[in-house]
Amino acid sequence: MKKIIIIFILATFLTEIPSAFAEKNTFKNLVIQNVWIKDNPFNHAMTAAYLTIHNTSNSDTTLIAVSSSIAERIEIHQMSMDNDIMKMRPLKDGLIIPANDITYLKPGDFHLMFFGLKKQMNPMETHLINLTFQNLGTVAVHALVKPSENGKGLKHEKHNH
């Protein structure tokens, strides 16, 4: 009986997990998936988001803007290291998504930086993010908030935005 109760509880929990993280968005010749936002457990007014963009066309495109009602502004960033100091710089001209290729926005590389968060990012919530591509338009995608990795995250005292 105890095993049945545990299985029931696990099944109930698993069906409650939002499917946004696995959501596959097709927009013109782009496939956008694995969209997620890092939670902000320390009530910071900023966080980052990550995703994968597969450009199935024979032409490059550029991610030129990102917006959402959850933040005052969102920038497309690239991270680099300089003398053990992490530096993140906005890509003023956007992020080129090469033809017939997959672009990964991931921790330690290209990512979306959210500034002026209007609410706490709680794990398992989903939020809409608008991605604007040059010559293609704007698409809204769902992003799942994922928890930080047990404090293994970035050392904020070394950030240099």
KOLKE-237922 format. One record per atom (N, C-alpha, C, O): atom name; y, z, x. Coordinates in pm, 1 decimal. Layout:
N
 atom       py       pz       px
   CA        Y        Z        X
...
***
This chain:
161
 atom       py       pz       px
    N   -119.7      0.0     82.7
   CA      0.0      0.0      0.0
    C    126.4      0.0     87.3
    O    225.4    -65.9     55.7
    N    120.4     74.4    196.3
   CA    235.6     82.6    286.2
    C    268.2    -54.9    344.9
    O    385.2    -90.8    358.2
    N    163.1   -132.7    380.2
   CA    184.4   -266.9    435.2
    C    248.2   -358.7    331.8
    O    333.4   -440.5    366.3
    N    208.9   -346.4    207.8
   CA    264.7   -429.6    101.5
    C    412.8   -400.7     83.6
    O    492.5   -492.9     66.0
    N    450.0   -274.2     87.9
   CA    590.6   -236.2     74.2
    C    672.1   -291.7    190.8
    O    781.5   -344.5    171.0
    N    618.6   -279.6    312.3
   CA    689.2   -330.9    430.3
    C    706.0   -482.2    420.4
    O    813.7   -534.7    448.9
    N    600.1   -552.5    380.1
   CA    608.1   -698.1    365.8
    C    711.2   -734.7    259.7
    O    788.3   -828.8    278.3
    N    713.2   -661.3    148.9
   CA    810.5   -687.8     42.6
    C    953.1   -668.2     93.0
    O   1040.7   -750.3     66.1
    N    975.9   -560.5    165.4
   CA   1109.3   -532.6    219.2
    C   1151.0   -641.7    317.3
    O   1264.2   -689.8    311.7
    N   1060.6   -681.4    407.4
   CA   1091.5   -787.6    503.4
    C   1118.9   -920.3    432.1
    O   1213.3   -991.1    467.0
    N   1038.5   -953.3    334.4
   CA   1058.9  -1078.2    260.2
    C   1192.8  -1077.6    188.4
    O   1263.3  -1178.5    186.8
    N   1227.9   -965.0    129.3
   CA   1356.0   -952.8     60.7
    C   1470.5   -968.9    159.0
    O   1567.1  -1039.9    130.9
    N   1460.8   -903.4    274.1
   CA   1564.5   -912.7    376.2
    C   1581.1  -1055.5    425.5
    O   1693.4  -1104.7    436.5
    N   1470.7  -1122.3    455.1
   CA   1477.8  -1257.7    509.3
    C   1534.7  -1357.3    409.8
    O   1600.3  -1453.2    450.4
    N   1511.9  -1337.7    282.6
   CA   1567.4  -1430.3    184.2
    C   1716.1  -1407.2    163.3
    O   1784.3  -1492.5    106.6
    N   1767.2  -1294.4    207.8
   CA   1909.4  -1264.8    192.2
    C   1993.4  -1317.9    307.0
    O   2116.1  -1320.1    297.1
    N   1930.1  -1360.8    416.0
   CA   2005.3  -1410.5    530.9
    C   2067.2  -1544.7    494.5
    O   1995.4  -1634.3    450.0
    N   2197.1  -1561.5    511.6
   CA   2260.7  -1689.3    479.7
    C   2203.3  -1801.9    564.2
    O   2170.2  -1782.1    681.1
    N   2191.8  -1917.9    505.6
   CA   2136.4  -2032.5    576.6
    C   2244.4  -2111.4    650.2
    O   2216.0  -2219.5    701.8
    N   2365.4  -2061.4    656.3
   CA   2476.9  -2136.0    715.2
    C   2452.5  -2172.9    860.4
    O   2491.9  -2281.1    904.0
    N   2387.2  -2083.7    937.2
   CA   2367.8  -2111.2   1078.2
    C   2283.8  -2237.0   1096.6
    O   2306.9  -2314.0   1189.8
    N   2187.2  -2258.0   1009.1
   CA   2099.0  -2373.9   1019.9
    C   2153.4  -2495.1    946.3
    O   2093.2  -2602.3    952.0
    N   2264.2  -2481.0    878.4
   CA   2319.7  -2590.4    799.1
    C   2349.5  -2711.4    886.8
    O   2407.0  -2700.3    995.0
    N   2308.3  -2827.2    836.0
   CA   2331.7  -2953.3    905.2
    C   2433.5  -3030.9    823.4
    O   2407.4  -3065.8    708.2
    N   2549.8  -3058.3    882.5
   CA   2657.9  -3130.3    815.2
    C   2665.2  -3271.2    870.6
    O   2679.6  -3290.2    991.3
    N   2655.4  -3369.6    783.1
   CA   2672.8  -3507.6    824.7
    C   2808.8  -3553.3    775.4
    O   2838.5  -3547.2    656.1
    N   2891.0  -3599.1    868.9
   CA   3026.1  -3644.8    837.8
    C   3048.3  -3776.6    911.7
    O   3065.2  -3780.0   1033.5
    N   3047.7  -3884.3    834.3
   CA   3060.7  -4019.3    889.9
    C   2950.4  -4037.9    993.8
    O   2833.0  -4032.9    957.0
    N   2981.9  -4059.2   1121.4
   CA   2878.1  -4077.4   1224.1
    C   2853.9  -3951.1   1306.3
    O   2799.6  -3957.9   1416.5
    N   2894.0  -3836.7   1252.9
   CA   2876.5  -3710.2   1324.4
    C   2777.1  -3621.4   1251.4
    O   2773.5  -3617.8   1128.4
    N   2696.7  -3550.1   1328.8
   CA   2609.1  -3447.1   1274.3
    C   2654.7  -3316.0   1338.3
    O   2648.1  -3299.0   1460.0
    N   2701.1  -3223.5   1253.6
   CA   2756.4  -3096.1   1300.9
    C   2663.0  -2985.7   1254.9
    O   2632.2  -2975.6   1136.2
    N   2617.9  -2903.0   1348.0
   CA   2527.1  -2795.6   1309.6
    C   2538.1  -2676.5   1404.3
    O   2613.0  -2678.1   1502.0
    N   2460.9  -2573.7   1371.7
   CA   2459.3  -2448.8   1449.6
    C   2599.4  -2390.4   1466.7
    O   2636.9  -2348.8   1576.3
    N   2675.6  -2387.5   1359.2
   CA   2812.7  -2337.6   1363.0
    C   2809.3  -2186.2   1344.4
    O   2758.7  -2136.8   1243.6
    N   2862.9  -2112.9   1441.4
   CA   2865.0  -1967.1   1429.1
    C   2988.3  -1908.3   1495.9
    O   3047.6  -1966.4   1586.8
    N   3024.1  -1790.1   1446.5
   CA   3140.5  -1715.3   1494.9
    C   3090.6  -1584.0   1553.1
    O   3003.9  -1518.7   1495.0
    N   3144.6  -1546.0   1666.3
   CA   3110.4  -1416.7   1726.4
    C   3185.4  -1306.2   1652.4
    O   3305.0  -1318.8   1625.9
    N   3115.1  -1198.2   1619.1
   CA   3183.7  -1088.0   1551.0
    C   3287.6  -1025.5   1643.2
    O   3287.4  -1051.2   1763.5
    N   3375.3   -944.4   1588.1
   CA   3477.1   -877.3   1669.4
    C   3465.5   -726.5   1646.8
    O   3547.2   -667.4   1576.3
    N   3363.0   -664.2   1707.3
   CA   3334.2   -523.3   1679.7
    C   3443.3   -426.6   1720.5
    O   3446.4   -313.5   1671.9
    N   3532.3   -467.9   1808.0
   CA   3636.1   -376.0   1854.4
    C   3767.1   -398.5   1780.1
    O   3873.7   -359.9   1828.0
    N   3758.9   -460.6   1663.8
   CA   3876.4   -491.0   1581.8
    C   3980.5   -572.3   1656.7
    O   4100.3   -559.5   1631.6
    N   3934.7   -655.0   1747.8
   CA   4026.0   -745.2   1816.1
    C   4076.9   -847.9   1716.6
    O   4007.9   -881.3   1620.3
    N   4194.9   -896.9   1738.9
   CA   4253.0   -997.0   1649.8
    C   4211.9  -1137.6   1691.3
    O   4269.7  -1235.9   1644.8
    N   4110.7  -1147.4   1780.0
   CA   4063.5  -1279.2   1819.9
    C   3912.5  -1277.7   1839.6
    O   3851.3  -1173.4   1862.4
    N   3855.1  -1396.2   1830.2
   CA   3712.5  -1414.4   1854.3
    C   3689.3  -1560.7   1886.5
    O   3784.1  -1638.9   1895.1
    N   3562.9  -1597.9   1904.4
   CA   3528.8  -1735.7   1938.0
    C   3422.6  -1789.0   1842.6
    O   3350.1  -1712.7   1778.7
    N   3415.1  -1920.7   1834.4
   CA   3312.9  -1986.2   1753.0
    C   3250.4  -2098.9   1834.2
    O   3310.2  -2152.5   1927.5
    N   3128.4  -2132.4   1795.1
   CA   3049.3  -2230.1   1868.9
    C   2978.9  -2323.0   1770.8
    O   2957.5  -2287.0   1655.0
    N   2942.8  -2442.8   1817.2
   CA   2874.1  -2539.2   1732.5
    C   2821.4  -2653.7   1816.9
    O   2847.7  -2662.1   1936.8
    N   2746.9  -2741.2   1752.3
   CA   2693.0  -2861.0   1815.6
    C   2741.2  -2981.9   1735.8
    O   2735.7  -2982.4   1612.8
    N   2788.8  -3085.1   1807.5
   CA   2834.1  -3208.2   1743.1
    C   2758.6  -3325.4   1804.4
    O   2768.1  -3350.6   1924.5
    N   2684.4  -3395.9   1721.7
   CA   2610.9  -3514.7   1766.2
    C   2684.7  -3637.0   1714.0
    O   2695.7  -3657.4   1593.1
    N   2735.0  -3717.6   1806.0
   CA   2805.2  -3840.3   1770.7
    C   2703.3  -3954.4   1775.3
    O   2660.0  -3994.7   1883.2
    N   2665.0  -4006.2   1658.5
   CA   2562.8  -4110.3   1651.7
    C   2621.0  -4251.7   1656.4
    O   2547.3  -4349.6   1644.9
    N   2752.7  -4262.4   1673.1
   CA   2815.3  -4395.2   1675.0
    C   2822.5  -4450.4   1817.5
    O   2787.9  -4382.6   1914.3
    N   2867.5  -4572.8   1827.0
   CA   2885.1  -4637.4   1957.7
    C   3025.3  -4618.9   2012.7
    O   3061.8  -4680.8   2112.6
    N   3105.4  -4532.6   1946.8
   CA   3243.5  -4508.5   1989.9
    C   3266.8  -4359.2   2009.3
    O   3217.7  -4276.3   1932.6
    N   3342.5  -4327.0   2112.9
   CA   3383.7  -4188.1   2132.3
    C   3474.1  -4146.9   2016.8
    O   3540.4  -4230.6   1955.4
    N   3476.0  -4018.7   1988.6
   CA   3574.8  -3963.6   1896.0
    C   3628.8  -3836.8   1960.3
    O   3576.3  -3791.9   2062.2
    N   3732.3  -3779.1   1902.4
   CA   3792.9  -3659.1   1959.1
    C   3815.0  -3555.5   1850.2
    O   3872.2  -3584.3   1745.1
    N   3768.2  -3433.5   1878.0
   CA   3799.4  -3319.5   1791.0
    C   3941.4  -3278.6   1827.1
    O   3966.3  -3229.3   1937.2
    N   4035.0  -3299.1   1733.5
   CA   4176.4  -3278.4   1767.4
    C   4236.9  -3152.0   1707.8
    O   4340.9  -3105.9   1754.8
    N   4173.5  -3094.4   1604.5
   CA   4230.8  -2974.0   1542.9
    C   4122.7  -2897.2   1468.2
    O   4023.0  -2953.3   1422.6
    N   4146.3  -2766.7   1457.4
   CA   4056.2  -2677.7   1384.0
    C   4143.2  -2579.3   1307.2
    O   4243.5  -2530.5   1359.2
    N   4104.3  -2550.1   1182.4
   CA   4178.6  -2452.5   1103.7
    C   4083.2  -2375.8   1013.6
    O   3971.0  -2419.4    987.6
    N   4129.7  -2260.9    966.7
   CA   4053.3  -2178.5    873.3
    C   4147.2  -2074.2    814.7
    O   4244.7  -2034.3    878.2
    N   4117.2  -2031.2    694.3
   CA   4199.7  -1928.6    630.9
    C   4179.7  -1791.1    694.3
    O   4253.5  -1698.0    662.2
    N   4082.2  -1776.2    783.1
   CA   4053.5  -1644.2    841.6
    C   4134.8  -1615.7    967.2
    O   4131.2  -1504.2   1019.2
    N   4209.1  -1716.7   1017.4
   CA   4285.4  -1696.3   1140.9
    C   4421.2  -1765.0   1131.8
    O   4437.2  -1866.0   1063.3
    N   4518.6  -1707.9   1202.4
   CA   4651.4  -1769.0   1206.5
    C   4648.2  -1903.1   1278.3
    O   4715.1  -1998.0   1237.6
    N   4568.9  -1910.3   1386.8
   CA   4554.6  -2038.2   1457.2
    C   4420.2  -2040.2   1530.3
    O   4363.5  -1936.9   1565.9
    N   4372.7  -2162.4   1550.5
   CA   4246.6  -2183.1   1621.7
    C   4270.0  -2292.3   1724.0
    O   4324.3  -2398.1   1692.3
    N   4228.6  -2265.8   1847.1
   CA   4245.0  -2362.3   1955.1
    C   4108.6  -2404.2   2008.3
    O   4012.5  -2327.4   2004.7
    N   4102.2  -2527.2   2057.5
   CA   3982.5  -2577.1   2124.1
    C   3999.2  -2542.3   2271.5
    O   4097.1  -2582.8   2334.2
    N   3904.3  -2467.6   2327.1
   CA   3918.2  -2416.6   2463.9
    C   3805.1  -2462.7   2554.4
    O   3698.1  -2504.1   2509.7
    N   3833.8  -2453.7   2683.4
   CA   3732.0  -2469.4   2786.1
    C   3741.0  -2348.2   2877.2
    O   3850.2  -2307.4   2916.5
    N   3626.0  -2290.7   2910.8
   CA   3621.9  -2173.4   2997.2
    C   3590.7  -2216.6   3140.0
    O   3513.2  -2309.7   3161.9
    N   3650.9  -2149.0   3236.1
   CA   3619.2  -2172.2   3377.0
    C   3629.6  -2039.1   3450.2
    O   3691.9  -1944.9   3401.3
    N   3568.7  -2032.4   3566.4
   CA   3574.4  -1911.8   3648.8
    C   3657.5  -1941.0   3773.0
    O   3644.0  -2046.9   3834.3
    N   3744.5  -1845.3   3810.0
   CA   3827.4  -1858.3   3929.1
    C   3829.9  -1722.9   3997.6
    O   3891.5  -1629.0   3947.3
    N   3763.3  -1711.8   4112.3
   CA   3754.1  -1584.8   4185.2
    C   3705.5  -1471.1   4095.3
    O   3767.6  -1364.9   4089.6
    N   3594.9  -1493.7   4025.7
   CA   3534.6  -1394.1   3936.4
    C   3622.4  -1358.0   3816.9
    O   3597.1  -1258.2   3749.5
    N   3723.3  -1436.6   3790.9
   CA   3808.4  -1413.2   3674.7
    C   3787.9  -1529.6   3577.8
    O   3805.0  -1646.5   3612.6
    N   3750.9  -1493.4   3456.0
   CA   3729.3  -1594.8   3354.7
    C   3863.8  -1643.6   3303.6
    O   3951.9  -1564.3   3270.6
    N   3878.1  -1775.7   3297.5
   CA   4000.3  -1834.9   3244.2
    C   3963.1  -1927.9   3130.6
    O   3869.7  -2007.4   3140.4
    N   4038.1  -1916.0   3023.1
   CA   4019.6  -2005.1   2909.9
    C   4149.7  -2079.7   2888.0
    O   4257.1  -2020.2   2880.6
    N   4138.1  -2208.5   2878.1
   CA   4255.9  -2291.5   2860.5
    C   4236.9  -2381.6   2739.0
    O   4129.5  -2438.4   2719.0
    N   4341.6  -2394.4   2658.2
   CA   4331.5  -2486.1   2543.9
    C   4327.9  -2630.9   2590.8
    O   4390.4  -2666.8   2690.5
    N   4254.7  -2712.4   2518.2
   CA   4251.2  -2856.2   2544.2
    C   4358.6  -2919.6   2456.2
    O   4335.7  -2945.8   2338.1
    N   4473.2  -2943.5   2513.1
   CA   4590.5  -2991.5   2437.7
    C   4565.5  -3124.8   2368.3
    O   4620.3  -3150.0   2260.9
    N   4483.1  -3210.4   2428.8
   CA   4456.6  -3342.2   2371.2
    C   4325.6  -3346.1   2293.1
    O   4280.0  -3453.5   2253.6
    N   4265.4  -3230.2   2270.8
   CA   4140.5  -3223.8   2196.5
    C   4018.1  -3237.6   2285.3
    O   4028.8  -3248.6   2407.4
    N   3902.3  -3236.8   2222.2
   CA   3773.7  -3243.8   2292.2
    C   3708.1  -3377.9   2259.8
    O   3679.0  -3407.6   2144.0
    N   3685.3  -3458.1   2363.4
   CA   3620.7  -3587.6   2344.2
    C   3472.9  -3565.4   2313.9
    O   3403.5  -3492.0   2384.2
    N   3426.7  -3630.9   2207.2
   CA   3286.0  -3627.7   2168.8
    C   3231.6  -3766.7   2203.3
    O   3255.4  -3862.2   2129.3
    N   3158.2  -3779.0   2315.9
   CA   3114.1  -3910.7   2361.2
    C   3020.0  -3980.4   2262.5
    O   2945.8  -3915.9   2188.4
    N   3025.3  -4113.1   2263.8
   CA   2939.2  -4195.1   2179.3
    C   2792.3  -4169.8   2212.2
    O   2756.1  -4150.5   2328.3
    N   2709.1  -4170.0   2110.0
   CA   2564.1  -4155.3   2126.1
    C   2526.9  -4036.4   2214.4
    O   2438.8  -4046.6   2299.7
    N   2594.4  -3924.5   2193.2
   CA   2570.1  -3806.1   2276.0
    C   2588.2  -3680.2   2191.6
    O   2642.2  -3684.9   2081.1
    N   2542.6  -3569.1   2245.4
   CA   2556.6  -3439.1   2179.9
    C   2651.4  -3354.0   2263.4
    O   2634.9  -3342.2   2384.9
    N   2749.9  -3295.3   2198.2
   CA   2845.0  -3205.5   2263.2
    C   2816.9  -3064.8   2213.6
    O   2810.8  -3039.9   2093.2
    N   2800.0  -2973.5   2307.5
   CA   2770.9  -2834.1   2274.6
    C   2894.5  -2749.0   2301.3
    O   2944.7  -2745.2   2413.6
    N   2942.8  -2681.4   2198.9
   CA   3045.0  -2579.3   2217.9
    C   2966.5  -2449.2   2222.1
    O   2907.0  -2408.6   2122.3
    N   2966.4  -2383.7   2337.8
   CA   2878.6  -2268.7   2358.6
    C   2946.5  -2165.9   2448.0
    O   3042.9  -2197.2   2517.8
    N   2895.4  -2042.6   2445.6
   CA   2954.1  -1939.2   2531.6
    C   2954.8  -1984.5   2677.9
    O   2856.5  -2039.2   2728.0
    N   3067.1  -1960.6   2744.7
   CA   3081.4  -1996.0   2885.0
    C   3121.0  -2140.5   2909.1
    O   3119.7  -2186.4   3023.3
    N   3156.0  -2212.7   2804.2
   CA   3189.7  -2353.9   2816.9
    C   3296.6  -2389.0   2713.2
    O   3387.8  -2309.7   2690.0
    N   3286.8  -2504.6   2651.8
   CA   3378.1  -2538.2   2543.7
    C   3351.7  -2444.9   2425.9
    O   3237.3  -2407.2   2400.6
    N   3457.7  -2407.7   2353.9
   CA   3443.5  -2320.3   2236.6
    C   3571.6  -2327.1   2153.6
    O   3671.8  -2385.3   2195.2
    N   3565.6  -2266.8   2036.1
   CA   3683.6  -2255.5   1950.0
    C   3733.9  -2113.4   1961.5
    O   3655.7  -2019.1   1949.9
    N   3862.8  -2096.2   1984.1
   CA   3921.3  -1962.9   1999.5
    C   4008.8  -1932.9   1878.5
    O   4103.9  -2005.5   1849.7
    N   3975.2  -1824.2   1807.6
   CA   4047.2  -1781.9   1687.7
    C   4148.0  -1674.2   1725.7
    O   4111.6  -1574.3   1787.7
    N   4274.0  -1693.7   1689.1
   CA   4379.9  -1597.4   1716.6
    C   4438.6  -1548.3   1584.6
    O   4448.5  -1623.9   1488.0
    N   4477.5  -1420.8   1581.6
   CA   4538.7  -1364.2   1461.3
    C   4440.9  -1358.3   1344.9
    O   4471.6  -1401.3   1233.7
    N   4322.6  -1304.1   1372.5
   CA   4224.3  -1292.1   1264.3
    C   4283.2  -1212.3   1149.4
    O   4350.7  -1111.4   1169.7
    N   4256.6  -1258.8   1029.4
   CA   4310.1  -1194.5    909.7
    C   4212.4  -1094.9    849.1
    O   4244.1  -1027.7    750.9
    N   4093.8  -1085.6    907.8
   CA   3994.7   -989.7    860.6
    C   3891.0   -965.7    969.3
    O   3878.5  -1043.1   1064.2
    N   3818.5   -858.7    953.4
   CA   3709.6   -825.2   1044.8
    C   3597.2   -927.8   1027.7
    O   3563.5   -964.5    915.1
    N   3539.5   -973.9   1138.1
   CA   3425.2  -1064.6   1133.5
    C   3297.7   -980.7   1134.8
    O   3259.0   -926.8   1238.5
    N   3234.0   -970.2   1020.9
   CA   3113.7   -888.7   1006.3
    C   2989.0   -975.4   1012.6
    O   2983.3  -1079.9    947.9
    N   2888.1   -933.4   1090.1
   CA   2764.8  -1010.9   1100.7
    C   2707.4  -1047.4    964.4
    O   2709.4   -968.0    870.4
    N   2656.9  -1168.0    956.8
   CA   2589.2  -1227.4    841.7
    C   2684.8  -1280.0    734.6
    O   2639.3  -1333.8    633.6
    N   2815.7  -1265.7    754.2
   CA   2911.1  -1329.5    662.6
    C   2920.7  -1477.2    699.5
    O   2886.4  -1516.8    810.9
    N   2967.5  -1557.3    605.6
   CA   2995.9  -1697.2    636.2
    C   3141.6  -1727.3    601.5
    O   3198.6  -1669.7    508.8
    N   3199.8  -1818.7    678.1
   CA   3338.6  -1858.0    658.7
    C   3350.2  -2009.2    675.2
    O   3274.1  -2070.3    750.2
    N   3445.2  -2068.2    605.4
   CA   3470.8  -2211.4    618.7
    C   3564.6  -2239.1    735.8
    O   3663.8  -2169.2    756.5
    N   3530.7  -2341.7    810.6
   CA   3613.2  -2389.1    921.5
    C   3636.4  -2538.0    899.0
    O   3542.8  -2611.8    868.0
    N   3760.6  -2582.1    914.5
   CA   3795.4  -2723.7    899.7
    C   3805.9  -2787.5   1037.7
    O   3883.1  -2742.5   1122.4
    N   3727.6  -2892.7   1059.2
   CA   3728.7  -2965.8   1185.4
    C   3793.9  -3101.5   1161.2
    O   3752.6  -3174.8   1071.4
    N   3895.3  -3135.4   1240.4
   CA   3964.9  -3262.0   1224.3
    C   3935.8  -3349.7   1345.6
    O   3955.9  -3309.3   1460.2
    N   3887.9  -3470.9   1317.4
   CA   3852.8  -3566.8   1420.6
    C   3947.6  -3685.9   1414.5
    O   3980.0  -3736.4   1307.0
    N   3990.8  -3729.1   1531.8
   CA   4081.8  -3842.8   1540.7
    C   4018.4  -3966.1   1476.3
    O   3903.5  -3999.7   1504.8
    N   4093.0  -4032.0   1390.6
   CA   4052.0  -4153.3   1320.1
    C   3935.6  -4134.3   1222.0
    O   3888.3  -4232.4   1164.5
    N   3888.9  -4012.0   1201.7
   CA   3778.4  -3988.7   1108.2
    C   3818.2  -3899.5    991.4
    O   3765.4  -3914.1    881.1
    N   3911.4  -3806.7   1015.1
   CA   3951.4  -3714.4    910.1
    C   3900.2  -3573.5    934.1
    O   3864.6  -3536.3   1045.9
    N   3897.5  -3495.6    825.8
   CA   3864.3  -3353.1    833.7
    C   3740.5  -3322.3    751.1
    O   3722.4  -3374.8    641.2
    N   3656.3  -3236.6    805.8
   CA   3537.0  -3190.4    735.1
    C   3534.7  -3037.8    739.5
    O   3568.8  -2977.4    841.2
    N   3494.0  -2975.6    627.9
   CA   3479.2  -2829.7    622.2
    C   3332.7  -2795.6    645.6
    O   3243.6  -2855.4    585.3
    N   3308.7  -2699.0    733.6
   CA   3172.3  -2654.8    763.1
    C   3165.2  -2503.1    748.4
    O   3264.4  -2432.8    768.1
    N   3047.4  -2454.1    713.8
   CA   3024.9  -2309.5    705.2
    C   2985.2  -2256.2    842.1
    O   2907.6  -2318.7    914.3
    N   3039.2  -2140.5    876.7
   CA   3005.6  -2075.0   1003.2
    C   2952.1  -1936.2    972.9
    O   3010.6  -1861.8    894.2
    N   2841.3  -1902.1   1035.5
   CA   2779.6  -1771.1   1020.4
    C   2833.0  -1677.9   1128.0
    O   2840.3  -1716.2   1244.8
    N   2870.3  -1556.8   1090.7
   CA   2912.7  -1457.6   1189.2
    C   2787.5  -1393.1   1247.8
    O   2703.2  -1339.7   1175.7
    N   2777.6  -1399.6   1380.2
   CA   2663.0  -1340.7   1450.1
    C   2710.3  -1217.5   1528.1
    O   2823.4  -1214.0   1576.6
    N   2623.5  -1116.7   1540.0
   CA   2661.8   -996.6   1614.0
    C   2668.4  -1019.6   1764.2
    O   2600.3  -1107.0   1818.0
    N   2751.0   -940.3   1831.0
   CA   2757.9   -942.9   1976.5
    C   2624.3   -896.5   2031.4
    O   2547.8   -828.4   1963.0
    N   2597.4   -933.8   2154.6
   CA   2469.1   -899.3   2215.8
    C   2472.9   -760.8   2279.9
    O   2477.7   -750.0   2402.5
    N   2470.9   -656.3   2200.3
   CA   2461.7   -518.3   2249.5
    C   2556.8   -488.2   2364.8
    O   2517.4   -426.8   2463.9
    N   2680.3   -531.1   2351.9
   CA   2778.5   -499.7   2455.3
    C   2766.2   -584.2   2580.3
    O   2836.6   -559.7   2678.3
    N   2676.6   -685.2   2579.1
   CA   2660.4   -770.7   2695.6
    C   2764.0   -881.2   2698.2
    O   2754.3   -974.5   2777.9
    N   2861.8   -870.9   2612.2
   CA   2962.5   -975.8   2597.7
    C   3056.7   -983.3   2715.0
    O   3027.7   -932.9   2823.5
    N   3166.5  -1044.7   2693.1
   CA   3264.3  -1069.0   2797.4
    C   3340.7   -942.1   2832.2
    O   3363.1   -856.5   2746.7
    N   3380.1   -930.9   2957.7
   CA   3462.9   -818.4   2999.9
    C   3607.1   -854.9   2967.8
    O   3670.0   -934.2   3038.0
    N   3657.7   -796.3   2861.5
   CA   3788.6   -835.8   2812.8
    C   3901.4   -807.4   2910.6
    O   4006.2   -871.8   2904.4
    N   3881.9   -713.6   2999.2
   CA   3989.1   -686.0   3094.1
    C   4005.3   -799.1   3194.0
    O   4106.8   -805.6   3263.4
    N   3907.0   -888.9   3202.8
   CA   3916.6  -1000.7   3294.9
    C   3956.5  -1129.8   3226.4
    O   3960.6  -1234.3   3291.4
    N   3985.5  -1126.4   3099.4
   CA   4030.2  -1247.9   3030.0
    C   4166.5  -1288.7   3080.9
    O   4251.8  -1204.6   3109.5
    N   4185.5  -1415.7   3091.5
   CA   4316.2  -1467.6   3132.7
    C   4346.3  -1588.0   3045.9
    O   4323.1  -1701.5   3087.5
    N   4397.3  -1565.4   2926.6
   CA   4430.5  -1674.7   2834.6
    C   4566.6  -1728.9   2865.5
    O   4612.7  -1821.6   2798.9
***
